[in-house]
């Protein structure tokens, strides 16, 4: 075997191993254990004839209903066997292959969704289609966290007989959390008349870039993770199952002022990111409005950012606490601030810091408080939490819960009126109140979720495997 081939195999092994070890926050929370379909199959991802342009070909490689593997995780050989069989129209074989893959790795949401889709074809049943757009190429762990929520809701509704007599088919799309790719994907999904709703995108920048296309195409988009306040004005077809940064900013501000009794803070954020800037603005507004003061602000995305110098300057200006609102691309810079601080000043942060990397820092994160939409330990006996544990073999995090809620919202709306405008009207109705993982799903006229935040604190523990856990603040 050539050295080049050996290197490729080694890299692939690393990718698969990384996905298995970090395939979602639940995994380090003590787990218990290119061809298209044929004429009679599910709709082609584009909804149109195949394009010969290189741009469209690139988009096609990012879209799958089971005919190609997008996430190289789990038992890859078995999963690839399933996709090959599905693409060839061998649906019974595909179901068997995906089931075998799930027996080897029960927490692979891609395999579960493909299995569910294959069962629809095997039994020649009618179906309704939704899509989920996730950042596989840039954050595979986050992508799988979101996908688990979608897969769980799909499995539940299909096992219960479907929605309005139809089963749920799911298209998976990899957008790499890229605003440019998301726009091209949005055009593709809008042009596919079979798609009745879309779950995504991950980052606020990406959601805001694609939102005008969904709005113009009258195709509902529900984001389970984008929190920028700018999304509130994105249009009548844009919703989200995660509270906006206005809730997170005010929650963190109240905790700092009323619980810690501190009135001066230094804030670190990325000025080029909508989520990071939005949370920074909302915290500052709430904190200042209640008598606090942000003594200085640092842009951690700047190439000359120096955490040691920044913290020294902040202390000289009287800072009593550190507030971190990084986006996913500046997590490491934020954690450099945490390491440099060495527990000298209290730490508070946005939901982007709810990830394994934060706990891996170790004792320097002790006492850090983060605002998130939901935590499993706050309601461990809920129906969703117990079903998730049984399905995936471990705990799940807030991204899975809000993605589950987004899917449940679409399922309920489609069952009421299986048209694009009907789905939008159902979601907007004042009596739309289905029960989700995080409570009743109810949308404000802006499309925002009306729901309080959950504060969690980093404390010593064994659930994560890193010696520290995120524990709900009671």
C-alpha positions as CSV (number, residue, x, y, z in Angstrom):
1,X,0.0,0.0,0.0
2,X,1.4,3.4,-0.9
3,X,2.2,6.0,1.7
4,X,-0.5,8.3,0.2
5,X,-3.2,5.6,0.6
6,X,-2.1,4.9,4.1
7,X,-2.4,8.6,4.9
8,X,-5.9,8.8,3.5
9,X,-7.0,5.8,5.5
10,X,-5.5,7.3,8.7
11,X,-7.3,10.6,8.1
12,X,-10.6,8.8,7.5
13,X,-10.1,6.8,10.7
14,X,-9.5,10.0,12.6
15,X,-12.7,11.5,11.3
16,X,-14.7,8.5,12.2
17,X,-13.2,8.2,15.6
18,X,-13.7,11.8,16.3
19,X,-17.4,11.6,15.4
20,X,-17.8,8.6,17.6
21,X,-16.1,10.1,20.6
22,X,-17.6,13.5,20.3
23,X,-20.8,12.8,18.5
24,X,-22.9,15.1,20.7
25,X,-22.8,16.3,24.2
26,X,-24.8,13.4,25.4
27,X,-21.9,11.1,24.6
28,X,-19.7,12.6,27.3
29,X,-22.7,12.6,29.6
30,X,-22.3,8.9,30.7
31,X,-23.8,6.9,27.8
32,X,-25.3,3.5,28.5
33,X,-24.2,1.7,26.0
34,X,-24.5,9.5,-5.9
35,X,-27.0,8.3,-7.8
36,X,-30.6,9.5,-7.5
37,X,-33.6,7.4,-6.7
38,X,-35.5,5.7,-9.4
39,X,-38.8,7.1,-10.9
40,X,-41.0,5.5,-8.2
41,X,-38.9,6.7,-5.2
42,X,-38.8,9.8,-3.0
43,X,-38.5,13.1,-4.8
44,X,-35.0,14.2,-6.1
45,X,-33.4,16.6,-3.7
46,X,-33.5,19.5,-6.2
47,X,-37.1,19.0,-7.3
48,X,-35.8,19.6,-10.9
49,X,-33.9,17.8,-13.5
50,X,-30.2,17.4,-12.7
51,X,-28.1,20.4,-13.6
52,X,-24.8,20.2,-15.3
53,X,-23.3,23.3,-13.7
54,X,-20.4,22.7,-11.3
55,X,-22.2,24.8,-8.7
56,X,-25.3,22.7,-8.8
57,X,-23.2,19.5,-8.8
58,X,-21.6,20.7,-5.6
59,X,-24.9,21.3,-4.0
60,X,-26.2,17.9,-5.1
61,X,-23.3,16.2,-3.2
62,X,-24.5,18.0,-0.1
63,X,-28.0,16.7,-0.2
64,X,-29.2,13.1,0.7
65,X,-32.3,11.2,1.6
66,X,-30.4,8.0,2.0
67,X,-28.7,7.6,-1.3
68,X,-25.3,8.9,0.0
69,X,-23.5,9.1,3.3
70,X,-22.9,12.7,4.5
71,X,-21.5,11.9,7.9
72,X,-18.7,9.4,8.1
73,X,-19.6,8.1,11.5
74,X,-20.9,4.9,13.0
75,X,-20.3,1.6,11.1
76,X,-19.4,3.3,7.8
77,X,-19.3,0.1,5.8
78,X,-22.9,-0.9,6.8
79,X,-24.2,2.6,6.4
80,X,-22.6,2.8,2.9
81,X,-24.2,-0.6,2.1
82,X,-27.5,0.9,3.0
83,X,-27.1,4.0,0.8
84,X,-25.9,1.9,-2.1
85,X,-29.0,-0.4,-1.8
86,X,-31.4,2.5,-1.4
87,X,-30.0,4.3,-4.5
88,X,-30.4,1.0,-6.4
89,X,-34.0,0.7,-5.4
90,X,-33.3,-2.3,-3.1
91,X,-35.3,-0.9,-0.2
92,X,-35.6,-4.1,1.9
93,X,-31.9,-4.6,1.7
94,X,-31.4,-0.9,2.6
95,X,-33.5,-1.2,5.7
96,X,-31.6,-4.3,6.8
97,X,-28.2,-2.5,6.2
98,X,-29.2,0.6,8.2
99,X,-30.7,-1.5,11.0
100,X,-27.4,-3.4,11.2
101,X,-25.5,-0.1,11.3
102,X,-27.7,1.1,14.1
103,X,-27.1,-2.1,16.1
104,X,-23.4,-1.4,15.9
105,X,-23.9,2.3,16.8
106,X,-27.3,3.2,18.0
107,X,-26.5,6.9,18.4
108,X,-26.0,7.6,14.6
109,X,-28.9,9.9,13.6
110,X,-28.1,9.9,9.9
111,X,-28.5,6.1,9.8
112,X,-31.8,6.3,11.7
113,X,-33.2,8.9,9.3
114,X,-32.1,6.9,6.3
115,X,-33.6,3.8,7.8
116,X,-36.9,5.6,8.3
117,X,-36.9,6.9,4.8
118,X,-36.1,3.5,3.4
119,X,-39.0,1.9,5.3
120,X,-41.4,4.4,3.6
121,X,-40.1,3.2,0.2
122,X,-40.1,-0.5,1.2
123,X,-43.8,-0.3,2.2
124,X,-44.7,2.0,-0.7
125,X,-46.4,4.4,1.7
126,X,-47.4,8.0,1.2
127,X,-45.3,10.7,2.9
128,X,-44.7,14.4,3.5
129,X,-41.2,15.8,3.2
130,X,-39.1,18.2,5.3
131,X,-35.4,19.1,5.1
132,X,-32.8,19.8,7.8
133,X,-29.7,21.9,6.9
134,X,-26.7,21.3,9.3
135,X,-23.0,22.2,9.5
136,X,-21.5,18.8,8.9
137,X,-18.3,20.0,7.3
138,X,-17.4,22.6,9.9
139,X,-18.9,21.1,13.1
140,X,-19.9,17.5,12.8
141,X,-20.7,17.2,16.5
142,X,-23.2,20.0,16.4
143,X,-24.6,18.7,13.2
144,X,-25.3,15.3,14.8
145,X,-26.7,16.9,17.9
146,X,-29.3,18.7,15.8
147,X,-29.9,15.7,13.6
148,X,-30.7,13.5,16.7
149,X,-33.6,15.8,17.5
150,X,-35.0,15.5,14.0
151,X,-34.5,11.8,13.9
152,X,-36.2,11.2,17.2
153,X,-39.3,13.2,16.2
154,X,-39.4,11.4,12.8
155,X,-39.1,8.0,14.4
156,X,-41.9,8.8,16.9
157,X,-44.4,10.1,14.4
158,X,-43.8,7.4,11.8
159,X,-44.1,4.6,14.4
160,X,-47.4,6.2,15.5
161,X,-48.7,6.1,11.9
162,X,-47.6,9.4,10.5
163,X,-49.2,12.8,10.2
164,X,-52.6,12.9,8.6
165,X,-52.1,9.4,7.3
166,X,-48.7,10.2,5.8
167,X,-45.3,9.3,7.1
168,X,-42.4,11.8,7.4
169,X,-39.6,11.8,5.0
170,X,-36.4,13.8,5.9
171,X,-33.9,15.3,3.5
172,X,-30.4,16.0,5.1
173,X,-28.3,18.9,3.8
174,X,-24.8,19.9,4.7
175,X,-24.4,23.7,4.5
176,X,-21.0,23.9,6.4
177,X,-22.6,26.9,8.3
178,X,-21.7,28.9,5.3
179,X,-24.0,31.9,4.4
180,X,-23.2,31.5,0.7
181,X,-23.9,27.8,0.6
182,X,-27.0,28.3,2.6
183,X,-28.4,30.7,0.0
184,X,-27.8,28.2,-2.8
185,X,-29.3,25.4,-0.7
186,X,-32.3,27.6,0.1
187,X,-32.9,28.1,-3.6
188,X,-32.7,24.4,-4.2
189,X,-35.2,23.6,-1.5
190,X,-37.6,26.3,-2.5
191,X,-37.6,24.9,-6.0
192,X,-38.5,21.4,-4.7
193,X,-42.2,21.6,-4.3
194,X,-42.3,18.4,-2.2
195,X,-40.5,20.2,0.7
196,X,-43.1,21.6,3.1
197,X,-40.6,23.0,5.7
198,X,-37.0,23.4,6.5
199,X,-35.1,23.0,9.9
200,X,-32.0,25.2,10.0
201,X,-29.7,26.8,9.8
202,X,-27.1,26.6,12.7
203,X,-25.5,30.0,12.9
204,X,-27.3,33.3,12.9
205,X,-25.2,34.7,10.1
206,X,-26.2,31.7,8.0
207,X,-29.9,31.8,8.8
208,X,-30.0,35.6,8.1
209,X,-28.3,35.1,4.7
210,X,-30.8,32.4,3.6
211,X,-34.0,33.8,5.2
212,X,-34.9,36.2,2.3
213,X,-34.9,33.3,-0.1
214,X,-37.2,31.1,2.1
215,X,-39.4,34.2,2.6
216,X,-39.7,34.9,-1.1
217,X,-40.4,31.3,-1.8
218,X,-43.0,31.0,0.9
219,X,-41.2,28.0,2.5
220,X,-41.2,27.9,6.3
221,X,-37.8,27.9,7.9
222,X,-37.5,27.0,11.6
223,X,-34.1,27.4,13.2
224,X,-33.4,25.4,16.4
225,X,-30.1,27.3,17.2
226,X,-30.0,30.8,15.7
227,X,-30.5,33.4,18.4
228,X,-29.7,36.8,16.9
229,X,-32.3,39.4,17.5
230,X,-32.2,40.4,13.8
231,X,-34.0,37.2,13.0
232,X,-37.1,38.6,14.6
233,X,-37.5,40.8,11.6
234,X,-36.6,38.2,8.9
235,X,-40.2,37.6,7.7
236,X,-43.5,35.8,8.2
237,X,-42.1,32.4,7.1
238,X,-39.1,32.5,9.5
239,X,-39.5,30.9,13.0
240,X,-37.2,29.5,15.7
241,X,-37.5,27.2,18.6
242,X,-34.7,28.7,20.6
243,X,-35.2,32.0,22.5
244,X,-33.6,35.1,21.1
245,X,-30.5,36.8,22.6
246,X,-32.8,39.3,24.3
247,X,-33.8,36.5,26.7
248,X,-30.2,35.3,27.2
249,X,-28.7,38.8,27.6
250,X,-31.3,39.8,30.3
251,X,-30.9,36.5,32.1
252,X,-27.1,36.8,32.4
253,X,-27.4,40.5,33.4
254,X,-29.9,39.7,36.2
255,X,-27.7,36.9,37.5
256,X,-24.6,39.1,37.6
257,X,-26.4,42.0,39.3
258,X,-28.8,40.2,41.6
259,X,-27.1,36.9,42.5
260,X,-23.4,37.8,42.3
261,X,-24.0,41.5,43.3
262,X,-21.5,42.7,40.8
263,X,-21.9,45.9,38.8
264,X,-18.8,46.1,36.5
265,X,-18.0,43.7,33.7
266,X,-15.7,43.3,30.8
267,X,-17.1,41.8,27.6
268,X,-15.4,39.7,24.9
269,X,-17.2,39.1,21.5
270,X,-16.7,38.8,17.8
271,X,-17.9,42.0,16.1
272,X,-18.2,40.3,12.7
273,X,-20.7,37.7,13.8
274,X,-24.5,38.4,14.2
275,X,-25.0,36.1,17.1
276,X,-22.0,37.3,19.0
277,X,-22.8,41.0,18.4
278,X,-26.5,40.5,19.2
279,X,-25.8,38.8,22.5
280,X,-23.2,41.5,23.4
281,X,-25.7,44.2,22.6
282,X,-28.6,42.6,24.5
283,X,-26.5,41.9,27.6
284,X,-25.0,45.5,27.6
285,X,-28.5,47.0,27.3
286,X,-30.0,44.9,30.1
287,X,-27.0,45.3,32.4
288,X,-26.7,49.0,31.9
289,X,-30.5,49.5,32.2
290,X,-30.4,47.9,35.7
291,X,-27.5,49.8,37.0
292,X,-24.5,47.8,35.8
293,X,-21.6,49.0,33.6
294,X,-19.6,47.3,30.9
295,X,-16.3,49.0,31.6
296,X,-14.7,47.9,28.3
297,X,-15.3,45.6,25.3
298,X,-12.8,43.5,23.4
299,X,-13.1,42.0,19.9
300,X,-11.6,38.5,20.2
301,X,-11.6,38.0,16.4
302,X,-8.9,40.7,15.9
303,X,-5.6,39.2,14.8
304,X,-3.7,41.2,17.5
305,X,-6.0,40.1,20.3
306,X,-4.0,39.4,23.5
307,X,-6.0,37.9,26.4
308,X,-3.3,38.8,29.0
309,X,-3.2,42.5,28.0
310,X,-6.9,42.6,27.7
311,X,-7.6,41.3,31.2
312,X,-4.9,43.5,32.7
313,X,-6.6,46.6,31.1
314,X,-10.0,45.4,32.3
315,X,-8.9,45.0,35.9
316,X,-7.3,48.5,35.8
317,X,-10.7,49.8,34.7
318,X,-12.4,48.1,37.6
319,X,-13.9,45.0,35.9
320,X,-15.5,42.6,38.5
321,X,-16.6,39.9,36.1
322,X,-16.0,38.5,32.6
323,X,-18.8,38.0,30.1
324,X,-18.0,35.9,27.0
325,X,-20.2,35.9,23.9
326,X,-18.0,34.1,21.2
327,X,-19.4,32.5,18.1
328,X,-18.4,29.0,17.1
329,X,-15.4,30.3,15.2
330,X,-13.9,32.2,18.2
331,X,-14.4,29.6,20.9
332,X,-10.6,29.1,21.3
333,X,-10.0,32.8,21.8
334,X,-12.7,32.9,24.5
335,X,-11.2,29.9,26.2
336,X,-7.8,31.6,26.1
337,X,-9.4,34.3,28.2
338,X,-10.7,31.7,30.6
339,X,-7.2,30.1,31.0
340,X,-5.6,33.4,31.4
341,X,-8.1,34.5,34.1
342,X,-7.3,31.5,36.3
343,X,-10.5,31.9,38.3
344,X,-9.7,35.4,39.4
345,X,-12.9,37.0,38.1
346,X,-16.3,35.3,37.8
347,X,-17.1,34.0,34.3
348,X,-20.4,34.2,32.4
349,X,-21.1,33.2,28.8
350,X,-23.5,32.5,25.9
351,X,-24.8,29.2,24.8
352,X,-22.0,28.8,22.2
353,X,-19.7,27.8,25.2
354,X,-21.9,24.9,26.1
355,X,-19.6,22.3,24.5
356,X,-16.9,19.7,25.4
357,X,-14.1,22.1,24.7
358,X,-15.1,24.3,27.6
359,X,-15.1,21.4,30.1
360,X,-11.8,20.2,28.8
361,X,-10.1,23.4,30.0
362,X,-10.4,22.0,33.5
363,X,-10.4,23.8,36.8
364,X,-10.1,27.3,35.2
365,X,-13.8,27.0,34.1
366,X,-15.0,26.3,37.7
367,X,-18.1,28.4,38.5
368,X,-18.6,29.6,34.9
369,X,-22.3,30.3,34.3
370,X,-23.8,29.9,30.8
371,X,-27.4,30.7,29.6
372,X,-28.9,27.9,27.5
373,X,-32.5,27.0,26.4
374,X,-32.7,23.7,28.1
375,X,-30.8,21.1,30.2
376,X,-31.7,17.5,30.8
377,X,-31.0,17.6,34.5
378,X,-33.5,20.3,35.0
379,X,-36.3,17.8,34.0
380,X,-34.7,14.3,33.8
381,X,-38.0,12.5,34.1
382,X,-39.7,14.2,31.1
383,X,-41.1,12.0,28.4
384,X,-38.7,13.5,25.9
385,X,-35.6,12.9,28.1
386,X,-36.5,9.3,28.9
387,X,-37.3,8.5,25.2
388,X,-34.0,10.2,24.1
389,X,-32.0,8.2,26.6
390,X,-33.6,4.9,25.4
391,X,-33.1,5.8,21.7
392,X,-29.6,7.1,21.8
393,X,-28.1,5.3,24.8
394,X,-27.3,8.5,26.8
395,X,-28.2,12.1,27.6
396,X,-28.8,14.7,24.9
397,X,-28.2,18.5,25.0
398,X,-30.2,21.6,24.2
399,X,-29.5,21.6,20.5
400,X,-31.1,18.1,20.2
401,X,-34.1,19.3,22.3
402,X,-34.7,22.5,20.2
403,X,-34.3,20.5,16.9
404,X,-36.8,18.0,18.2
405,X,-39.2,20.9,18.9
406,X,-38.7,22.4,15.4
407,X,-39.5,19.0,13.9
408,X,-42.6,18.6,16.2
409,X,-43.8,22.0,15.2
410,X,-43.5,21.2,11.5
411,X,-45.2,17.8,12.0
412,X,-48.1,19.4,13.9
413,X,-48.5,22.2,11.3
414,X,-48.3,19.8,8.3
415,X,-50.9,17.6,9.9
416,X,-53.2,20.6,10.0
417,X,-52.6,21.8,6.5
418,X,-50.1,20.0,4.2
419,X,-49.3,23.0,2.0
420,X,-46.5,25.6,2.4
421,X,-48.8,28.5,3.2
422,X,-50.9,26.2,5.3
423,X,-47.9,25.3,7.4
424,X,-47.0,29.0,7.9
425,X,-50.6,29.8,8.9
426,X,-50.7,26.9,11.4
427,X,-47.5,27.9,13.1
428,X,-48.7,31.5,13.3
429,X,-52.1,30.7,14.8
430,X,-52.7,31.8,18.4
431,X,-54.0,28.3,19.3
432,X,-50.8,26.5,18.1
433,X,-49.5,24.9,21.3
434,X,-48.0,21.4,20.7
435,X,-45.9,19.9,23.5
436,X,-42.2,19.7,22.8
437,X,-39.1,18.7,24.6
438,X,-38.6,22.1,26.2
439,X,-42.3,22.7,27.0
440,X,-45.2,24.1,25.0
441,X,-44.2,25.3,21.5
442,X,-45.7,28.7,21.0
443,X,-44.5,31.4,18.6
444,X,-44.7,35.2,19.0
445,X,-45.9,37.2,16.0
446,X,-42.2,37.7,15.2
447,X,-41.7,34.0,14.9
448,X,-39.7,34.0,18.1
449,X,-40.0,31.3,20.8
450,X,-41.6,32.7,24.0
451,X,-39.6,30.7,26.6
452,X,-37.3,31.5,29.5
453,X,-33.6,30.5,29.6
454,X,-31.9,27.9,31.9
455,X,-28.6,28.9,33.6
456,X,-26.0,26.2,34.1
457,X,-22.8,26.3,36.0
458,X,-19.5,24.4,35.6
459,X,-18.9,22.1,38.6
460,X,-16.9,19.0,39.4
461,X,-18.6,15.9,38.1
462,X,-18.3,12.6,36.3
463,X,-21.0,12.7,33.7
464,X,-18.9,14.3,31.0
465,X,-15.8,12.2,31.5
466,X,-13.6,15.3,31.8
467,X,-14.0,15.8,35.5
468,X,-16.4,18.8,35.2
469,X,-20.0,19.1,34.2
470,X,-22.6,21.7,33.3
471,X,-25.1,21.6,36.2
472,X,-28.4,23.6,36.3
473,X,-28.5,26.6,38.6
474,X,-31.5,26.1,40.8
